[in-house]
Amino acid sequence: MEPVKIEGTLRNENEIFVLEAKGETKVSIACDRCLAPVTTEIHFNIEERFSHTGRDDEETETFSGDQIDLADYVRSGIMEAMPMKTLCRDDCKGLCPVCGKDLNTGACGCDTTEIDPRFESLRALFNVDEEV
């Protein structure tokens, strides 16, 4: 997975810091028909409110010092922007990536239980390049 790129603004509104940012990355996702890896570009938005006060409520997250950890917001933003279905190509017939058998007619018996590239890419989100 490519590094996550984030650009945005952080402004102070009466001691509440409002973060508005946009980000993008490329994620490897398994084709829904044949399981072949597909590289998909993901664009996501982050809109969060932070406070130094130490009190949590439903609308405001707290932070300390001069840093805000955006990893959770990046992950949730990417998950919200992930496509519901992904095809490797428009004419994909649902062929087994191992033996090529048409999976629409029944299971082929090949071992396709490797780690789904979708989860492997999400695991890489812990290495986030932040530019706010």
LUMNUVO-596228 format. One line per 5 residues: number of its first residue (from 1); for each residue z, y, x of C-alpha. Coordinates in steps of 0.1 Angstrom, whole numbers, plus 2048, in hexadecimal, padded with zeros to 3 digits. Layout:
<sites>
NUM) Z:Y:X | ...
</sites>
This chain:
<sites>
1) 800:800:800 | 7F8:823:80C | 814:83C:810 | 81F:84F:7F1 | 814:873:7F2
6) 829:88C:7DE | 823:8B1:7D9 | 838:8C8:7C3 | 851:8E3:7BE | 877:8E4:7BC
11) 885:903:7AC | 8A8:90F:7A3 | 8AF:917:77F | 8D4:922:77B | 8E0:908:795
16) 8CB:8ED:786 | 8AE:8E3:79D | 88E:8DA:78B | 876:8C3:79E | 852:8C2:792
21) 83B:8AD:7A8 | 81C:898:7A8 | 815:87A:7BD | 7FC:860:7C5 | 7F9:83F:7D7
26) 7E3:820:7D8 | 7F2:7FF:7CB | 7E5:7DC:7CE | 7E5:7CB:7AC | 7DA:7A9:7A2
31) 7BB:7A7:78B | 7C6:79C:768 | 7A9:783:766 | 7A6:773:789 | 7C5:77F:79C
36) 7B0:78E:7B8 | 7C1:7AC:7C7 | 7B4:7CE:7BB | 7BD:7EF:7CC | 7C5:809:7B1
41) 7CC:82E:7B6 | 7EB:839:7A3 | 7F2:85D:79A | 815:865:78C | 82B:883:783
46) 84F:889:78A | 863:8A2:775 | 888:8A1:77C | 8A7:8B7:77A | 8C2:8B6:795
51) 8E4:8C7:799 | 8FD:8CC:7B5 | 91A:8CB:79D | 923:8A6:79E | 922:8A2:778
56) 909:88A:76A | 8FA:88D:747 | 8DB:880:737 | 8C4:89B:743 | 8D1:8A4:766
61) 8D4:88E:786 | 8EC:899:7A1 | 8E6:89B:7C6 | 8FA:8A5:7E5 | 8F1:8B9:804
66) 8CE:8C5:807 | 8BB:8A5:800 | 8AF:894:7E0 | 8A5:86F:7E3 | 885:86C:7CF
71) 87F:847:7D4 | 88B:83D:7B2 | 877:858:7A1 | 858:84E:7B5 | 85C:82A:7AB
76) 861:831:786 | 844:84A:787 | 82D:830:796 | 839:815:77E | 831:82C:760
81) 80E:833:76E | 806:80E:775 | 7E8:802:761 | 7EF:7E9:746 | 7D1:7D4:74F
86) 7BD:7D3:76F | 79B:7C3:775 | 78C:7BD:797 | 76A:7C5:789 | 75A:7CA:767
91) 749:7A8:767 | 768:794:772 | 767:773:75F | 78A:768:767 | 782:751:784
96) 79D:740:799 | 79F:752:7BB | 7A4:731:7CC | 78A:719:7BE | 775:730:7A8
101) 77A:71C:788 | 778:72F:767 | 79C:734:75D | 792:73C:739 | 78A:717:734
106) 7AC:70A:741 | 7C2:708:75F | 7B1:6FD:77F | 7D1:6F0:791 | 7CE:707:7AF
111) 7ED:717:7BE | 7EB:73B:7B4 | 811:741:7B5 | 810:757:7D3 | 823:778:7D1
116) 811:78F:7B8 | 802:7AC:7CC | 810:7C3:7B2 | 834:7BB:7BC | 82C:7BB:7E1
121) 81F:7DE:7DE | 83D:7EA:7CA | 853:7DC:7E5 | 843:7F3:7FD | 84E:811:7E8
126) 86E:812:7FC | 85A:823:818 | 852:844:807 | 843:863:817 | 852:880:804
131) 843:8A3:805 | 855:8BA:7EC
</sites>
